[in-house]
Amino acid sequence: MKNPNSQEPVAPGGCERDHTTVYFTVEEVAERYRVSTRLVYEALSQGSMGGFKIGGSWRVSEAALQAFEQSGGFRRPKKFVNRTTAAATGRRRSRRPIVRKISI
């Protein structure tokens, strides 16, 4: 079926197809940003990255990736800080060594 006003084929139902949009799989997105696929799945399910499912697999468009990058993308976590130290908890440590009595 052809559109009478153009030479482009028209899909059944009258919807024109856009063949210029590039779609990426989850694995391709993970490789592009050097993150795990788990992080990409989390971003998709939380809605912070736009995408859609075809069957059981996700697809992400180039425009959705650009929007995701502008919104901050994948933020790297800060270095781990041990919050159980005395300075973080505000408690002082005892300066006495722990001594146990051993009975023989």
Chimera marker file (.cmm) of the C-alpha trace (Angstrom):
<marker_set name="trace">
<marker id="1" x="0.000" y="0.000" z="0.000" r="1" g="1" b="0" radius="0.5"/>
<marker id="2" x="1.476" y="3.355" z="-1.023" r="1" g="1" b="0" radius="0.5"/>
<marker id="3" x="0.687" y="6.833" z="0.168" r="1" g="1" b="0" radius="0.5"/>
<marker id="4" x="-0.687" y="8.759" z="-2.852" r="1" g="1" b="0" radius="0.5"/>
<marker id="5" x="1.240" y="11.929" z="-1.853" r="1" g="1" b="0" radius="0.5"/>
<marker id="6" x="4.687" y="10.310" z="-1.556" r="1" g="1" b="0" radius="0.5"/>
<marker id="7" x="6.727" y="7.438" z="-2.788" r="1" g="1" b="0" radius="0.5"/>
<marker id="8" x="7.288" y="6.045" z="0.746" r="1" g="1" b="0" radius="0.5"/>
<marker id="9" x="5.484" y="2.808" z="1.608" r="1" g="1" b="0" radius="0.5"/>
<marker id="10" x="2.863" y="3.033" z="4.333" r="1" g="1" b="0" radius="0.5"/>
<marker id="11" x="2.388" y="0.342" z="6.932" r="1" g="1" b="0" radius="0.5"/>
<marker id="12" x="-0.986" y="-1.384" z="7.188" r="1" g="1" b="0" radius="0.5"/>
<marker id="13" x="-3.341" y="0.798" z="9.184" r="1" g="1" b="0" radius="0.5"/>
<marker id="14" x="-2.013" y="4.009" z="7.686" r="1" g="1" b="0" radius="0.5"/>
<marker id="15" x="0.943" y="4.518" z="10.076" r="1" g="1" b="0" radius="0.5"/>
<marker id="16" x="4.173" y="5.632" z="8.471" r="1" g="1" b="0" radius="0.5"/>
<marker id="17" x="7.311" y="3.853" z="9.610" r="1" g="1" b="0" radius="0.5"/>
<marker id="18" x="10.336" y="5.766" z="10.817" r="1" g="1" b="0" radius="0.5"/>
<marker id="19" x="13.444" y="3.898" z="9.668" r="1" g="1" b="0" radius="0.5"/>
<marker id="20" x="15.897" y="6.576" z="10.841" r="1" g="1" b="0" radius="0.5"/>
<marker id="21" x="15.522" y="5.980" z="14.588" r="1" g="1" b="0" radius="0.5"/>
<marker id="22" x="18.243" y="3.828" z="16.130" r="1" g="1" b="0" radius="0.5"/>
<marker id="23" x="17.320" y="1.516" z="19.005" r="1" g="1" b="0" radius="0.5"/>
<marker id="24" x="19.741" y="-0.113" z="21.443" r="1" g="1" b="0" radius="0.5"/>
<marker id="25" x="19.439" y="-3.263" z="23.525" r="1" g="1" b="0" radius="0.5"/>
<marker id="26" x="20.160" y="-3.319" z="27.250" r="1" g="1" b="0" radius="0.5"/>
<marker id="27" x="23.520" y="-4.956" z="26.608" r="1" g="1" b="0" radius="0.5"/>
<marker id="28" x="24.496" y="-2.248" z="24.107" r="1" g="1" b="0" radius="0.5"/>
<marker id="29" x="23.522" y="0.520" z="26.531" r="1" g="1" b="0" radius="0.5"/>
<marker id="30" x="25.505" y="-1.137" z="29.336" r="1" g="1" b="0" radius="0.5"/>
<marker id="31" x="28.545" y="-1.434" z="27.089" r="1" g="1" b="0" radius="0.5"/>
<marker id="32" x="28.207" y="2.193" z="25.954" r="1" g="1" b="0" radius="0.5"/>
<marker id="33" x="28.156" y="3.550" z="29.517" r="1" g="1" b="0" radius="0.5"/>
<marker id="34" x="30.450" y="0.868" z="30.974" r="1" g="1" b="0" radius="0.5"/>
<marker id="35" x="27.950" y="-0.203" z="33.611" r="1" g="1" b="0" radius="0.5"/>
<marker id="36" x="26.288" y="-3.512" z="34.406" r="1" g="1" b="0" radius="0.5"/>
<marker id="37" x="23.107" y="-4.595" z="32.697" r="1" g="1" b="0" radius="0.5"/>
<marker id="38" x="21.469" y="-4.653" z="36.137" r="1" g="1" b="0" radius="0.5"/>
<marker id="39" x="21.908" y="-0.857" z="36.412" r="1" g="1" b="0" radius="0.5"/>
<marker id="40" x="20.353" y="-0.367" z="32.980" r="1" g="1" b="0" radius="0.5"/>
<marker id="41" x="17.367" y="-2.566" z="33.920" r="1" g="1" b="0" radius="0.5"/>
<marker id="42" x="16.931" y="-0.570" z="37.154" r="1" g="1" b="0" radius="0.5"/>
<marker id="43" x="17.000" y="2.747" z="35.267" r="1" g="1" b="0" radius="0.5"/>
<marker id="44" x="14.422" y="1.453" z="32.800" r="1" g="1" b="0" radius="0.5"/>
<marker id="45" x="12.084" y="0.029" z="35.434" r="1" g="1" b="0" radius="0.5"/>
<marker id="46" x="12.307" y="3.189" z="37.583" r="1" g="1" b="0" radius="0.5"/>
<marker id="47" x="11.534" y="5.369" z="34.579" r="1" g="1" b="0" radius="0.5"/>
<marker id="48" x="14.717" y="7.447" z="34.720" r="1" g="1" b="0" radius="0.5"/>
<marker id="49" x="15.672" y="6.080" z="31.290" r="1" g="1" b="0" radius="0.5"/>
<marker id="50" x="13.071" y="5.976" z="28.563" r="1" g="1" b="0" radius="0.5"/>
<marker id="51" x="12.534" y="2.718" z="26.754" r="1" g="1" b="0" radius="0.5"/>
<marker id="52" x="9.950" y="0.165" z="25.738" r="1" g="1" b="0" radius="0.5"/>
<marker id="53" x="9.574" y="-3.580" z="25.681" r="1" g="1" b="0" radius="0.5"/>
<marker id="54" x="9.277" y="-5.696" z="22.577" r="1" g="1" b="0" radius="0.5"/>
<marker id="55" x="8.233" y="-9.124" z="23.710" r="1" g="1" b="0" radius="0.5"/>
<marker id="56" x="10.386" y="-9.636" z="26.777" r="1" g="1" b="0" radius="0.5"/>
<marker id="57" x="13.354" y="-7.440" z="25.817" r="1" g="1" b="0" radius="0.5"/>
<marker id="58" x="13.902" y="-3.708" z="26.304" r="1" g="1" b="0" radius="0.5"/>
<marker id="59" x="14.794" y="-1.235" z="23.548" r="1" g="1" b="0" radius="0.5"/>
<marker id="60" x="16.106" y="2.287" z="24.101" r="1" g="1" b="0" radius="0.5"/>
<marker id="61" x="16.166" y="4.981" z="21.418" r="1" g="1" b="0" radius="0.5"/>
<marker id="62" x="19.051" y="7.363" z="20.775" r="1" g="1" b="0" radius="0.5"/>
<marker id="63" x="16.815" y="10.294" z="21.787" r="1" g="1" b="0" radius="0.5"/>
<marker id="64" x="16.008" y="8.598" z="25.105" r="1" g="1" b="0" radius="0.5"/>
<marker id="65" x="19.722" y="8.080" z="25.770" r="1" g="1" b="0" radius="0.5"/>
<marker id="66" x="20.447" y="11.749" z="25.066" r="1" g="1" b="0" radius="0.5"/>
<marker id="67" x="17.676" y="12.804" z="27.452" r="1" g="1" b="0" radius="0.5"/>
<marker id="68" x="19.051" y="10.413" z="30.067" r="1" g="1" b="0" radius="0.5"/>
<marker id="69" x="22.537" y="11.904" z="29.685" r="1" g="1" b="0" radius="0.5"/>
<marker id="70" x="21.184" y="15.437" z="30.093" r="1" g="1" b="0" radius="0.5"/>
<marker id="71" x="19.346" y="14.431" z="33.261" r="1" g="1" b="0" radius="0.5"/>
<marker id="72" x="22.588" y="13.226" z="34.830" r="1" g="1" b="0" radius="0.5"/>
<marker id="73" x="22.998" y="9.724" z="33.449" r="1" g="1" b="0" radius="0.5"/>
<marker id="74" x="24.556" y="7.077" z="35.629" r="1" g="1" b="0" radius="0.5"/>
<marker id="75" x="26.028" y="8.828" z="38.629" r="1" g="1" b="0" radius="0.5"/>
<marker id="76" x="29.096" y="7.181" z="40.065" r="1" g="1" b="0" radius="0.5"/>
<marker id="77" x="28.815" y="6.561" z="43.796" r="1" g="1" b="0" radius="0.5"/>
<marker id="78" x="31.163" y="8.420" z="46.094" r="1" g="1" b="0" radius="0.5"/>
<marker id="79" x="33.944" y="6.478" z="47.703" r="1" g="1" b="0" radius="0.5"/>
<marker id="80" x="32.859" y="4.284" z="50.548" r="1" g="1" b="0" radius="0.5"/>
<marker id="81" x="32.983" y="6.032" z="53.905" r="1" g="1" b="0" radius="0.5"/>
<marker id="82" x="33.009" y="3.907" z="57.017" r="1" g="1" b="0" radius="0.5"/>
<marker id="83" x="30.252" y="5.434" z="59.123" r="1" g="1" b="0" radius="0.5"/>
<marker id="84" x="30.896" y="3.254" z="62.154" r="1" g="1" b="0" radius="0.5"/>
<marker id="85" x="34.009" y="5.099" z="63.242" r="1" g="1" b="0" radius="0.5"/>
<marker id="86" x="34.016" y="7.102" z="66.452" r="1" g="1" b="0" radius="0.5"/>
<marker id="87" x="34.063" y="10.418" z="64.619" r="1" g="1" b="0" radius="0.5"/>
<marker id="88" x="30.965" y="9.595" z="62.600" r="1" g="1" b="0" radius="0.5"/>
<marker id="89" x="28.934" y="8.213" z="65.500" r="1" g="1" b="0" radius="0.5"/>
<marker id="90" x="30.021" y="10.832" z="68.015" r="1" g="1" b="0" radius="0.5"/>
<marker id="91" x="30.916" y="8.166" z="70.574" r="1" g="1" b="0" radius="0.5"/>
<marker id="92" x="34.310" y="7.913" z="72.126" r="1" g="1" b="0" radius="0.5"/>
<marker id="93" x="36.150" y="4.674" z="72.114" r="1" g="1" b="0" radius="0.5"/>
<marker id="94" x="37.471" y="3.274" z="75.311" r="1" g="1" b="0" radius="0.5"/>
<marker id="95" x="41.218" y="3.501" z="75.598" r="1" g="1" b="0" radius="0.5"/>
<marker id="96" x="41.435" y="0.498" z="77.859" r="1" g="1" b="0" radius="0.5"/>
<marker id="97" x="42.332" y="-2.751" z="76.196" r="1" g="1" b="0" radius="0.5"/>
<marker id="98" x="39.888" y="-5.580" z="76.553" r="1" g="1" b="0" radius="0.5"/>
<marker id="99" x="41.251" y="-8.082" z="79.040" r="1" g="1" b="0" radius="0.5"/>
<marker id="100" x="39.538" y="-11.337" z="79.826" r="1" g="1" b="0" radius="0.5"/>
<marker id="101" x="40.267" y="-13.395" z="82.864" r="1" g="1" b="0" radius="0.5"/>
<marker id="102" x="41.064" y="-16.952" z="82.059" r="1" g="1" b="0" radius="0.5"/>
<marker id="103" x="40.465" y="-19.468" z="84.785" r="1" g="1" b="0" radius="0.5"/>
<marker id="104" x="42.538" y="-22.588" z="84.791" r="1" g="1" b="0" radius="0.5"/>
<link id1="1" id2="2" r="1" g="1" b="0" radius="0.2"/>
<link id1="2" id2="3" r="1" g="1" b="0" radius="0.2"/>
<link id1="3" id2="4" r="1" g="1" b="0" radius="0.2"/>
<link id1="4" id2="5" r="1" g="1" b="0" radius="0.2"/>
<link id1="5" id2="6" r="1" g="1" b="0" radius="0.2"/>
<link id1="6" id2="7" r="1" g="1" b="0" radius="0.2"/>
<link id1="7" id2="8" r="1" g="1" b="0" radius="0.2"/>
<link id1="8" id2="9" r="1" g="1" b="0" radius="0.2"/>
<link id1="9" id2="10" r="1" g="1" b="0" radius="0.2"/>
<link id1="10" id2="11" r="1" g="1" b="0" radius="0.2"/>
<link id1="11" id2="12" r="1" g="1" b="0" radius="0.2"/>
<link id1="12" id2="13" r="1" g="1" b="0" radius="0.2"/>
<link id1="13" id2="14" r="1" g="1" b="0" radius="0.2"/>
<link id1="14" id2="15" r="1" g="1" b="0" radius="0.2"/>
<link id1="15" id2="16" r="1" g="1" b="0" radius="0.2"/>
<link id1="16" id2="17" r="1" g="1" b="0" radius="0.2"/>
<link id1="17" id2="18" r="1" g="1" b="0" radius="0.2"/>
<link id1="18" id2="19" r="1" g="1" b="0" radius="0.2"/>
<link id1="19" id2="20" r="1" g="1" b="0" radius="0.2"/>
<link id1="20" id2="21" r="1" g="1" b="0" radius="0.2"/>
<link id1="21" id2="22" r="1" g="1" b="0" radius="0.2"/>
<link id1="22" id2="23" r="1" g="1" b="0" radius="0.2"/>
<link id1="23" id2="24" r="1" g="1" b="0" radius="0.2"/>
<link id1="24" id2="25" r="1" g="1" b="0" radius="0.2"/>
<link id1="25" id2="26" r="1" g="1" b="0" radius="0.2"/>
<link id1="26" id2="27" r="1" g="1" b="0" radius="0.2"/>
<link id1="27" id2="28" r="1" g="1" b="0" radius="0.2"/>
<link id1="28" id2="29" r="1" g="1" b="0" radius="0.2"/>
<link id1="29" id2="30" r="1" g="1" b="0" radius="0.2"/>
<link id1="30" id2="31" r="1" g="1" b="0" radius="0.2"/>
<link id1="31" id2="32" r="1" g="1" b="0" radius="0.2"/>
<link id1="32" id2="33" r="1" g="1" b="0" radius="0.2"/>
<link id1="33" id2="34" r="1" g="1" b="0" radius="0.2"/>
<link id1="34" id2="35" r="1" g="1" b="0" radius="0.2"/>
<link id1="35" id2="36" r="1" g="1" b="0" radius="0.2"/>
<link id1="36" id2="37" r="1" g="1" b="0" radius="0.2"/>
<link id1="37" id2="38" r="1" g="1" b="0" radius="0.2"/>
<link id1="38" id2="39" r="1" g="1" b="0" radius="0.2"/>
<link id1="39" id2="40" r="1" g="1" b="0" radius="0.2"/>
<link id1="40" id2="41" r="1" g="1" b="0" radius="0.2"/>
<link id1="41" id2="42" r="1" g="1" b="0" radius="0.2"/>
<link id1="42" id2="43" r="1" g="1" b="0" radius="0.2"/>
<link id1="43" id2="44" r="1" g="1" b="0" radius="0.2"/>
<link id1="44" id2="45" r="1" g="1" b="0" radius="0.2"/>
<link id1="45" id2="46" r="1" g="1" b="0" radius="0.2"/>
<link id1="46" id2="47" r="1" g="1" b="0" radius="0.2"/>
<link id1="47" id2="48" r="1" g="1" b="0" radius="0.2"/>
<link id1="48" id2="49" r="1" g="1" b="0" radius="0.2"/>
<link id1="49" id2="50" r="1" g="1" b="0" radius="0.2"/>
<link id1="50" id2="51" r="1" g="1" b="0" radius="0.2"/>
<link id1="51" id2="52" r="1" g="1" b="0" radius="0.2"/>
<link id1="52" id2="53" r="1" g="1" b="0" radius="0.2"/>
<link id1="53" id2="54" r="1" g="1" b="0" radius="0.2"/>
<link id1="54" id2="55" r="1" g="1" b="0" radius="0.2"/>
<link id1="55" id2="56" r="1" g="1" b="0" radius="0.2"/>
<link id1="56" id2="57" r="1" g="1" b="0" radius="0.2"/>
<link id1="57" id2="58" r="1" g="1" b="0" radius="0.2"/>
<link id1="58" id2="59" r="1" g="1" b="0" radius="0.2"/>
<link id1="59" id2="60" r="1" g="1" b="0" radius="0.2"/>
<link id1="60" id2="61" r="1" g="1" b="0" radius="0.2"/>
<link id1="61" id2="62" r="1" g="1" b="0" radius="0.2"/>
<link id1="62" id2="63" r="1" g="1" b="0" radius="0.2"/>
<link id1="63" id2="64" r="1" g="1" b="0" radius="0.2"/>
<link id1="64" id2="65" r="1" g="1" b="0" radius="0.2"/>
<link id1="65" id2="66" r="1" g="1" b="0" radius="0.2"/>
<link id1="66" id2="67" r="1" g="1" b="0" radius="0.2"/>
<link id1="67" id2="68" r="1" g="1" b="0" radius="0.2"/>
<link id1="68" id2="69" r="1" g="1" b="0" radius="0.2"/>
<link id1="69" id2="70" r="1" g="1" b="0" radius="0.2"/>
<link id1="70" id2="71" r="1" g="1" b="0" radius="0.2"/>
<link id1="71" id2="72" r="1" g="1" b="0" radius="0.2"/>
<link id1="72" id2="73" r="1" g="1" b="0" radius="0.2"/>
<link id1="73" id2="74" r="1" g="1" b="0" radius="0.2"/>
<link id1="74" id2="75" r="1" g="1" b="0" radius="0.2"/>
<link id1="75" id2="76" r="1" g="1" b="0" radius="0.2"/>
<link id1="76" id2="77" r="1" g="1" b="0" radius="0.2"/>
<link id1="77" id2="78" r="1" g="1" b="0" radius="0.2"/>
<link id1="78" id2="79" r="1" g="1" b="0" radius="0.2"/>
<link id1="79" id2="80" r="1" g="1" b="0" radius="0.2"/>
<link id1="80" id2="81" r="1" g="1" b="0" radius="0.2"/>
<link id1="81" id2="82" r="1" g="1" b="0" radius="0.2"/>
<link id1="82" id2="83" r="1" g="1" b="0" radius="0.2"/>
<link id1="83" id2="84" r="1" g="1" b="0" radius="0.2"/>
<link id1="84" id2="85" r="1" g="1" b="0" radius="0.2"/>
<link id1="85" id2="86" r="1" g="1" b="0" radius="0.2"/>
<link id1="86" id2="87" r="1" g="1" b="0" radius="0.2"/>
<link id1="87" id2="88" r="1" g="1" b="0" radius="0.2"/>
<link id1="88" id2="89" r="1" g="1" b="0" radius="0.2"/>
<link id1="89" id2="90" r="1" g="1" b="0" radius="0.2"/>
<link id1="90" id2="91" r="1" g="1" b="0" radius="0.2"/>
<link id1="91" id2="92" r="1" g="1" b="0" radius="0.2"/>
<link id1="92" id2="93" r="1" g="1" b="0" radius="0.2"/>
<link id1="93" id2="94" r="1" g="1" b="0" radius="0.2"/>
<link id1="94" id2="95" r="1" g="1" b="0" radius="0.2"/>
<link id1="95" id2="96" r="1" g="1" b="0" radius="0.2"/>
<link id1="96" id2="97" r="1" g="1" b="0" radius="0.2"/>
<link id1="97" id2="98" r="1" g="1" b="0" radius="0.2"/>
<link id1="98" id2="99" r="1" g="1" b="0" radius="0.2"/>
<link id1="99" id2="100" r="1" g="1" b="0" radius="0.2"/>
<link id1="100" id2="101" r="1" g="1" b="0" radius="0.2"/>
<link id1="101" id2="102" r="1" g="1" b="0" radius="0.2"/>
<link id1="102" id2="103" r="1" g="1" b="0" radius="0.2"/>
<link id1="103" id2="104" r="1" g="1" b="0" radius="0.2"/>
</marker_set>
